[in-house]
Amino acid sequence: MREIQLKDAKATLSAVVDQAVRGNPAVITRHGRKDAVVLSFDEYEKLSRVPSFGRLLASFPGEEDDIPTRTEKPVRTIDL
C-alpha cells in the first residue's frame, strides 16, 4: 500500500481515488504520521461486514455442555 502526503493527496485527489477503485489503496500521511486510508467503497463494505471475534463467540449456536471445561492441570511441566 502506497503512502502519500496530505498535500500531494489534495493536489491529485482524483488520481488517488481512481487508484483506490482499481484496488490500490493509499495511506494519507500528515507530518510523517499515518492519518487516513483511501480505499474503494467495495473494499470498505467488505471490511465493515466482518464481525468481531467477540460477536462470533457470542453468536455460538451450541449449548453450554458443548464446550469442554478447562482443566486446572498445567499442559506442560514448568521448571522453576
PDB file as gemmi writes it, atoms N, CA and C in Angstrom:
CRYST1    1.000    1.000    1.000  90.00  90.00  90.00 P 1                      
ATOM      1  N   MET A   1       0.848  -1.162   0.000  1.00  0.00           N  
ATOM      2  CA  MET A   1       0.000   0.000   0.000  1.00  0.00           C  
ATOM      3  C   MET A   1       0.899   1.232   0.000  1.00  0.00           C  
ATOM      4  N   ARG A   2       0.633   2.113  -0.900  1.00  0.00           N  
ATOM      5  CA  ARG A   2       1.494   3.292  -1.017  1.00  0.00           C  
ATOM      6  C   ARG A   2       1.109   4.359  -0.003  1.00  0.00           C  
ATOM      7  N   GLU A   3       2.070   5.169   0.354  1.00  0.00           N  
ATOM      8  CA  GLU A   3       1.846   6.286   1.257  1.00  0.00           C  
ATOM      9  C   GLU A   3       1.963   7.571   0.463  1.00  0.00           C  
ATOM     10  N   ILE A   4       1.096   8.517   0.774  1.00  0.00           N  
ATOM     11  CA  ILE A   4       1.115   9.797   0.089  1.00  0.00           C  
ATOM     12  C   ILE A   4       0.872  10.900   1.113  1.00  0.00           C  
ATOM     13  N   GLN A   5       1.620  11.984   0.986  1.00  0.00           N  
ATOM     14  CA  GLN A   5       1.449  13.104   1.908  1.00  0.00           C  
ATOM     15  C   GLN A   5       0.120  13.796   1.629  1.00  0.00           C  
ATOM     16  N   LEU A   6      -0.456  14.362   2.669  1.00  0.00           N  
ATOM     17  CA  LEU A   6      -1.756  15.013   2.554  1.00  0.00           C  
ATOM     18  C   LEU A   6      -1.762  16.093   1.478  1.00  0.00           C  
ATOM     19  N   LYS A   7      -0.721  16.911   1.418  1.00  0.00           N  
ATOM     20  CA  LYS A   7      -0.689  17.994   0.419  1.00  0.00           C  
ATOM     21  C   LYS A   7      -0.686  17.425  -0.996  1.00  0.00           C  
ATOM     22  N   ASP A   8      -0.007  16.289  -1.203  1.00  0.00           N  
ATOM     23  CA  ASP A   8       0.005  15.661  -2.528  1.00  0.00           C  
ATOM     24  C   ASP A   8      -1.333  15.002  -2.831  1.00  0.00           C  
ATOM     25  N   ALA A   9      -1.963  14.432  -1.810  1.00  0.00           N  
ATOM     26  CA  ALA A   9      -3.276  13.817  -1.999  1.00  0.00           C  
ATOM     27  C   ALA A   9      -4.316  14.862  -2.369  1.00  0.00           C  
ATOM     28  N   LYS A  10      -4.229  16.033  -1.758  1.00  0.00           N  
ATOM     29  CA  LYS A  10      -5.152  17.120  -2.099  1.00  0.00           C  
ATOM     30  C   LYS A  10      -4.986  17.517  -3.566  1.00  0.00           C  
ATOM     31  N   ALA A  11      -3.743  17.629  -3.992  1.00  0.00           N  
ATOM     32  CA  ALA A  11      -3.459  18.092  -5.346  1.00  0.00           C  
ATOM     33  C   ALA A  11      -3.874  17.075  -6.403  1.00  0.00           C  
ATOM     34  N   THR A  12      -3.869  15.787  -6.030  1.00  0.00           N  
ATOM     35  CA  THR A  12      -4.157  14.732  -7.014  1.00  0.00           C  
ATOM     36  C   THR A  12      -5.269  13.821  -6.523  1.00  0.00           C  
ATOM     37  N   LEU A  13      -6.275  14.385  -5.844  1.00  0.00           N  
ATOM     38  CA  LEU A  13      -7.322  13.571  -5.234  1.00  0.00           C  
ATOM     39  C   LEU A  13      -8.009  12.652  -6.242  1.00  0.00           C  
ATOM     40  N   SER A  14      -8.305  13.166  -7.407  1.00  0.00           N  
ATOM     41  CA  SER A  14      -8.978  12.355  -8.419  1.00  0.00           C  
ATOM     42  C   SER A  14      -8.152  11.115  -8.768  1.00  0.00           C  
ATOM     43  N   ALA A  15      -6.863  11.275  -8.940  1.00  0.00           N  
ATOM     44  CA  ALA A  15      -5.989  10.147  -9.265  1.00  0.00           C  
ATOM     45  C   ALA A  15      -5.881   9.176  -8.094  1.00  0.00           C  
ATOM     46  N   VAL A  16      -5.835   9.706  -6.863  1.00  0.00           N  
ATOM     47  CA  VAL A  16      -5.765   8.852  -5.663  1.00  0.00           C  
ATOM     48  C   VAL A  16      -7.021   7.995  -5.573  1.00  0.00           C  
ATOM     49  N   VAL A  17      -8.183   8.592  -5.819  1.00  0.00           N  
ATOM     50  CA  VAL A  17      -9.446   7.850  -5.784  1.00  0.00           C  
ATOM     51  C   VAL A  17      -9.498   6.826  -6.911  1.00  0.00           C  
ATOM     52  N   ASP A  18      -9.078   7.205  -8.115  1.00  0.00           N  
ATOM     53  CA  ASP A  18      -9.056   6.259  -9.242  1.00  0.00           C  
ATOM     54  C   ASP A  18      -8.195   5.039  -8.926  1.00  0.00           C  
ATOM     55  N   GLN A  19      -7.036   5.263  -8.322  1.00  0.00           N  
ATOM     56  CA  GLN A  19      -6.163   4.150  -7.935  1.00  0.00           C  
ATOM     57  C   GLN A  19      -6.827   3.264  -6.893  1.00  0.00           C  
ATOM     58  N   ALA A  20      -7.515   3.867  -5.932  1.00  0.00           N  
ATOM     59  CA  ALA A  20      -8.201   3.091  -4.891  1.00  0.00           C  
ATOM     60  C   ALA A  20      -9.295   2.224  -5.502  1.00  0.00           C  
ATOM     61  N   VAL A  21     -10.033   2.761  -6.450  1.00  0.00           N  
ATOM     62  CA  VAL A  21     -11.090   1.998  -7.118  1.00  0.00           C  
ATOM     63  C   VAL A  21     -10.497   0.826  -7.894  1.00  0.00           C  
ATOM     64  N   ARG A  22      -9.294   0.995  -8.414  1.00  0.00           N  
ATOM     65  CA  ARG A  22      -8.621  -0.088  -9.150  1.00  0.00           C  
ATOM     66  C   ARG A  22      -7.975  -1.119  -8.223  1.00  0.00           C  
ATOM     67  N   GLY A  23      -8.096  -0.908  -6.912  1.00  0.00           N  
ATOM     68  CA  GLY A  23      -7.554  -1.887  -5.964  1.00  0.00           C  
ATOM     69  C   GLY A  23      -6.235  -1.507  -5.343  1.00  0.00           C  
ATOM     70  N   ASN A  24      -5.818  -0.258  -5.500  1.00  0.00           N  
ATOM     71  CA  ASN A  24      -4.562   0.213  -4.920  1.00  0.00           C  
ATOM     72  C   ASN A  24      -4.840   1.318  -3.894  1.00  0.00           C  
ATOM     73  N   PRO A  25      -5.215   0.946  -2.662  1.00  0.00           N  
ATOM     74  CA  PRO A  25      -5.498   1.971  -1.655  1.00  0.00           C  
ATOM     75  C   PRO A  25      -4.243   2.762  -1.297  1.00  0.00           C  
ATOM     76  N   ALA A  26      -4.433   3.909  -0.693  1.00  0.00           N  
ATOM     77  CA  ALA A  26      -3.315   4.763  -0.296  1.00  0.00           C  
ATOM     78  C   ALA A  26      -3.466   5.188   1.156  1.00  0.00           C  
ATOM     79  N   VAL A  27      -2.345   5.243   1.842  1.00  0.00           N  
ATOM     80  CA  VAL A  27      -2.296   5.754   3.209  1.00  0.00           C  
ATOM     81  C   VAL A  27      -1.941   7.230   3.115  1.00  0.00           C  
ATOM     82  N   ILE A  28      -2.752   8.068   3.743  1.00  0.00           N  
ATOM     83  CA  ILE A  28      -2.501   9.504   3.745  1.00  0.00           C  
ATOM     84  C   ILE A  28      -1.730   9.850   5.013  1.00  0.00           C  
ATOM     85  N   THR A  29      -0.587  10.507   4.838  1.00  0.00           N  
ATOM     86  CA  THR A  29       0.237  10.885   5.988  1.00  0.00           C  
ATOM     87  C   THR A  29       0.212  12.397   6.163  1.00  0.00           C  
ATOM     88  N   ARG A  30       0.345  12.803   7.425  1.00  0.00           N  
ATOM     89  CA  ARG A  30       0.429  14.223   7.759  1.00  0.00           C  
ATOM     90  C   ARG A  30       1.539  14.366   8.786  1.00  0.00           C  
ATOM     91  N   HIS A  31       2.550  15.138   8.450  1.00  0.00           N  
ATOM     92  CA  HIS A  31       3.719  15.332   9.318  1.00  0.00           C  
ATOM     93  C   HIS A  31       4.370  13.994   9.664  1.00  0.00           C  
ATOM     94  N   GLY A  32       4.393  13.076   8.696  1.00  0.00           N  
ATOM     95  CA  GLY A  32       5.035  11.776   8.885  1.00  0.00           C  
ATOM     96  C   GLY A  32       4.191  10.745   9.605  1.00  0.00           C  
ATOM     97  N   ARG A  33       2.986  11.115  10.070  1.00  0.00           N  
ATOM     98  CA  ARG A  33       2.092  10.187  10.771  1.00  0.00           C  
ATOM     99  C   ARG A  33       1.042   9.658   9.809  1.00  0.00           C  
ATOM    100  N   LYS A  34       0.743   8.393   9.902  1.00  0.00           N  
ATOM    101  CA  LYS A  34      -0.323   7.802   9.101  1.00  0.00           C  
ATOM    102  C   LYS A  34      -1.659   8.219   9.711  1.00  0.00           C  
ATOM    103  N   ASP A  35      -2.462   8.982   8.936  1.00  0.00           N  
ATOM    104  CA  ASP A  35      -3.697   9.528   9.473  1.00  0.00           C  
ATOM    105  C   ASP A  35      -4.959   8.952   8.847  1.00  0.00           C  
ATOM    106  N   ALA A  36      -4.909   8.525   7.592  1.00  0.00           N  
ATOM    107  CA  ALA A  36      -6.131   8.076   6.920  1.00  0.00           C  
ATOM    108  C   ALA A  36      -5.772   7.097   5.806  1.00  0.00           C  
ATOM    109  N   VAL A  37      -6.808   6.407   5.331  1.00  0.00           N  
ATOM    110  CA  VAL A  37      -6.641   5.478   4.212  1.00  0.00           C  
ATOM    111  C   VAL A  37      -7.729   5.771   3.188  1.00  0.00           C  
ATOM    112  N   VAL A  38      -7.348   5.807   1.928  1.00  0.00           N  
ATOM    113  CA  VAL A  38      -8.319   5.940   0.847  1.00  0.00           C  
ATOM    114  C   VAL A  38      -8.419   4.573   0.192  1.00  0.00           C  
ATOM    115  N   LEU A  39      -9.623   3.991   0.233  1.00  0.00           N  
ATOM    116  CA  LEU A  39      -9.853   2.703  -0.395  1.00  0.00           C  
ATOM    117  C   LEU A  39     -11.200   2.735  -1.090  1.00  0.00           C  
ATOM    118  N   SER A  40     -11.426   1.778  -1.964  1.00  0.00           N  
ATOM    119  CA  SER A  40     -12.676   1.759  -2.715  1.00  0.00           C  
ATOM    120  C   SER A  40     -13.853   1.489  -1.776  1.00  0.00           C  
ATOM    121  N   PHE A  41     -15.035   1.902  -2.200  1.00  0.00           N  
ATOM    122  CA  PHE A  41     -16.223   1.678  -1.396  1.00  0.00           C  
ATOM    123  C   PHE A  41     -16.511   0.187  -1.260  1.00  0.00           C  
ATOM    124  N   ASP A  42     -16.237  -0.594  -2.308  1.00  0.00           N  
ATOM    125  CA  ASP A  42     -16.432  -2.041  -2.237  1.00  0.00           C  
ATOM    126  C   ASP A  42     -15.567  -2.664  -1.139  1.00  0.00           C  
ATOM    127  N   GLU A  43     -14.300  -2.246  -1.071  1.00  0.00           N  
ATOM    128  CA  GLU A  43     -13.411  -2.758  -0.026  1.00  0.00           C  
ATOM    129  C   GLU A  43     -13.889  -2.329   1.356  1.00  0.00           C  
ATOM    130  N   TYR A  44     -14.357  -1.099   1.471  1.00  0.00           N  
ATOM    131  CA  TYR A  44     -14.883  -0.612   2.740  1.00  0.00           C  
ATOM    132  C   TYR A  44     -16.074  -1.458   3.190  1.00  0.00           C  
ATOM    133  N   GLU A  45     -16.982  -1.753   2.264  1.00  0.00           N  
ATOM    134  CA  GLU A  45     -18.148  -2.571   2.624  1.00  0.00           C  
ATOM    135  C   GLU A  45     -17.736  -3.961   3.076  1.00  0.00           C  
ATOM    136  N   LYS A  46     -16.754  -4.560   2.406  1.00  0.00           N  
ATOM    137  CA  LYS A  46     -16.272  -5.889   2.814  1.00  0.00           C  
ATOM    138  C   LYS A  46     -15.719  -5.839   4.238  1.00  0.00           C  
ATOM    139  N   LEU A  47     -14.933  -4.822   4.518  1.00  0.00           N  
ATOM    140  CA  LEU A  47     -14.326  -4.703   5.850  1.00  0.00           C  
ATOM    141  C   LEU A  47     -15.359  -4.402   6.927  1.00  0.00           C  
ATOM    142  N   SER A  48     -16.384  -3.641   6.593  1.00  0.00           N  
ATOM    143  CA  SER A  48     -17.369  -3.280   7.607  1.00  0.00           C  
ATOM    144  C   SER A  48     -18.301  -4.439   7.950  1.00  0.00           C  
ATOM    145  N   ARG A  49     -18.343  -5.474   7.113  1.00  0.00           N  
ATOM    146  CA  ARG A  49     -19.212  -6.624   7.387  1.00  0.00           C  
ATOM    147  C   ARG A  49     -18.522  -7.735   8.165  1.00  0.00           C  
ATOM    148  N   VAL A  50     -17.239  -7.624   8.385  1.00  0.00           N  
ATOM    149  CA  VAL A  50     -16.500  -8.658   9.115  1.00  0.00           C  
ATOM    150  C   VAL A  50     -16.840  -8.535  10.596  1.00  0.00           C  
ATOM    151  N   PRO A  51     -17.424  -9.584  11.184  1.00  0.00           N  
ATOM    152  CA  PRO A  51     -17.787  -9.486  12.609  1.00  0.00           C  
ATOM    153  C   PRO A  51     -16.548  -9.554  13.495  1.00  0.00           C  
ATOM    154  N   SER A  52     -16.656  -8.954  14.650  1.00  0.00           N  
ATOM    155  CA  SER A  52     -15.550  -9.011  15.597  1.00  0.00           C  
ATOM    156  C   SER A  52     -15.480 -10.411  16.213  1.00  0.00           C  
ATOM    157  N   PHE A  53     -14.356 -10.732  16.796  1.00  0.00           N  
ATOM    158  CA  PHE A  53     -14.183 -12.035  17.431  1.00  0.00           C  
ATOM    159  C   PHE A  53     -15.188 -12.205  18.565  1.00  0.00           C  
ATOM    160  N   GLY A  54     -15.436 -11.134  19.314  1.00  0.00           N  
ATOM    161  CA  GLY A  54     -16.409 -11.190  20.410  1.00  0.00           C  
ATOM    162  C   GLY A  54     -17.807 -11.510  19.919  1.00  0.00           C  
ATOM    163  N   ARG A  55     -18.202 -10.907  18.791  1.00  0.00           N  
ATOM    164  CA  ARG A  55     -19.525 -11.201  18.236  1.00  0.00           C  
ATOM    165  C   ARG A  55     -19.612 -12.643  17.746  1.00  0.00           C  
ATOM    166  N   LEU A  56     -18.525 -13.147  17.177  1.00  0.00           N  
ATOM    167  CA  LEU A  56     -18.519 -14.548  16.748  1.00  0.00           C  
ATOM    168  C   LEU A  56     -18.708 -15.478  17.947  1.00  0.00           C  
ATOM    169  N   LEU A  57     -18.013 -15.192  19.039  1.00  0.00           N  
ATOM    170  CA  LEU A  57     -18.160 -16.021  20.233  1.00  0.00           C  
ATOM    171  C   LEU A  57     -19.573 -15.918  20.808  1.00  0.00           C  
ATOM    172  N   ALA A  58     -20.114 -14.706  20.825  1.00  0.00           N  
ATOM    173  CA  ALA A  58     -21.452 -14.501  21.384  1.00  0.00           C  
ATOM    174  C   ALA A  58     -22.530 -15.185  20.554  1.00  0.00           C  
ATOM    175  N   SER A  59     -22.280 -15.378  19.271  1.00  0.00           N  
ATOM    176  CA  SER A  59     -23.294 -15.988  18.403  1.00  0.00           C  
ATOM    177  C   SER A  59     -23.142 -17.507  18.311  1.00  0.00           C  
ATOM    178  N   PHE A  60     -22.319 -18.106  19.167  1.00  0.00           N  
ATOM    179  CA  PHE A  60     -22.121 -19.556  19.146  1.00  0.00           C  
ATOM    180  C   PHE A  60     -23.471 -20.246  19.344  1.00  0.00           C  
ATOM    181  N   PRO A  61     -23.888 -21.110  18.398  1.00  0.00           N  
ATOM    182  CA  PRO A  61     -25.231 -21.688  18.456  1.00  0.00           C  
ATOM    183  C   PRO A  61     -25.379 -22.878  19.404  1.00  0.00           C  
ATOM    184  N   GLY A  62     -24.293 -23.359  19.976  1.00  0.00           N  
ATOM    185  CA  GLY A  62     -24.365 -24.569  20.794  1.00  0.00           C  
ATOM    186  C   GLY A  62     -24.849 -24.323  22.214  1.00  0.00           C  
ATOM    187  N   GLU A  63     -24.875 -25.405  22.951  1.00  0.00           N  
ATOM    188  CA  GLU A  63     -25.254 -25.373  24.368  1.00  0.00           C  
ATOM    189  C   GLU A  63     -23.999 -25.251  25.220  1.00  0.00           C  
ATOM    190  N   GLU A  64     -24.169 -24.916  26.478  1.00  0.00           N  
ATOM    191  CA  GLU A  64     -23.011 -24.783  27.377  1.00  0.00           C  
ATOM    192  C   GLU A  64     -22.227 -26.085  27.481  1.00  0.00           C  
ATOM    193  N   ASP A  65     -22.922 -27.221  27.408  1.00  0.00           N  
ATOM    194  CA  ASP A  65     -22.255 -28.519  27.535  1.00  0.00           C  
ATOM    195  C   ASP A  65     -21.421 -28.878  26.308  1.00  0.00           C  
ATOM    196  N   ASP A  66     -21.584 -28.144  25.221  1.00  0.00           N  
ATOM    197  CA  ASP A  66     -20.810 -28.410  24.005  1.00  0.00           C  
ATOM    198  C   ASP A  66     -19.348 -28.002  24.150  1.00  0.00           C  
ATOM    199  N   ILE A  67     -19.079 -27.104  25.073  1.00  0.00           N  
ATOM    200  CA  ILE A  67     -17.713 -26.622  25.278  1.00  0.00           C  
ATOM    201  C   ILE A  67     -17.135 -27.348  26.479  1.00  0.00           C  
ATOM    202  N   PRO A  68     -16.030 -28.090  26.284  1.00  0.00           N  
ATOM    203  CA  PRO A  68     -15.454 -28.819  27.415  1.00  0.00           C  
ATOM    204  C   PRO A  68     -14.908 -27.857  28.472  1.00  0.00           C  
ATOM    205  N   THR A  69     -14.990 -28.270  29.718  1.00  0.00           N  
ATOM    206  CA  THR A  69     -14.463 -27.440  30.790  1.00  0.00           C  
ATOM    207  C   THR A  69     -12.944 -27.478  30.766  1.00  0.00           C  
ATOM    208  N   ARG A  70     -12.354 -26.366  31.178  1.00  0.00           N  
ATOM    209  CA  ARG A  70     -10.893 -26.286  31.197  1.00  0.00           C  
ATOM    210  C   ARG A  70     -10.359 -27.034  32.401  1.00  0.00           C  
ATOM    211  N   THR A  71      -9.249 -27.671  32.210  1.00  0.00           N  
ATOM    212  CA  THR A  71      -8.601 -28.366  33.301  1.00  0.00           C  
ATOM    213  C   THR A  71      -7.637 -27.420  34.007  1.00  0.00           C  
ATOM    214  N   GLU A  72      -7.475 -27.613  35.286  1.00  0.00           N  
ATOM    215  CA  GLU A  72      -6.551 -26.789  36.052  1.00  0.00           C  
ATOM    216  C   GLU A  72      -5.123 -27.321  35.944  1.00  0.00           C  
ATOM    217  N   LYS A  73      -4.983 -28.523  35.415  1.00  0.00           N  
ATOM    218  CA  LYS A  73      -3.680 -29.162  35.295  1.00  0.00           C  
ATOM    219  C   LYS A  73      -2.840 -28.437  34.234  1.00  0.00           C  
ATOM    220  N   PRO A  74      -1.566 -28.136  34.519  1.00  0.00           N  
ATOM    221  CA  PRO A  74      -0.717 -27.491  33.506  1.00  0.00           C  
ATOM    222  C   PRO A  74      -0.518 -28.411  32.305  1.00  0.00           C  
ATOM    223  N   VAL A  75      -0.430 -27.812  31.148  1.00  0.00           N  
ATOM    224  CA  VAL A  75      -0.238 -28.580  29.920  1.00  0.00           C  
ATOM    225  C   VAL A  75       1.161 -29.167  29.863  1.00  0.00           C  
ATOM    226  N   ARG A  76       2.114 -28.462  30.389  1.00  0.00           N  
ATOM    227  CA  ARG A  76       3.490 -28.937  30.380  1.00  0.00           C  
ATOM    228  C   ARG A  76       4.133 -28.667  31.735  1.00  0.00           C  
ATOM    229  N   THR A  77       5.211 -29.319  31.998  1.00  0.00           N  
ATOM    230  CA  THR A  77       5.911 -29.093  33.246  1.00  0.00           C  
ATOM    231  C   THR A  77       6.675 -27.782  33.161  1.00  0.00           C  
ATOM    232  N   ILE A  78       6.727 -27.098  34.265  1.00  0.00           N  
ATOM    233  CA  ILE A  78       7.410 -25.812  34.319  1.00  0.00           C  
ATOM    234  C   ILE A  78       8.599 -25.928  35.252  1.00  0.00           C  
ATOM    235  N   ASP A  79       9.779 -25.632  34.752  1.00  0.00           N  
ATOM    236  CA  ASP A  79      10.990 -25.638  35.577  1.00  0.00           C  
ATOM    237  C   ASP A  79      11.113 -24.299  36.275  1.00  0.00           C  
ATOM    238  N   LEU A  80      11.131 -24.342  37.598  1.00  0.00           N  
ATOM    239  CA  LEU A  80      11.273 -23.097  38.354  1.00  0.00           C  
ATOM    240  C   LEU A  80      12.659 -22.899  38.850  1.00  0.00           C  
TER     241      LEU A  80                                                      
END                                                                             
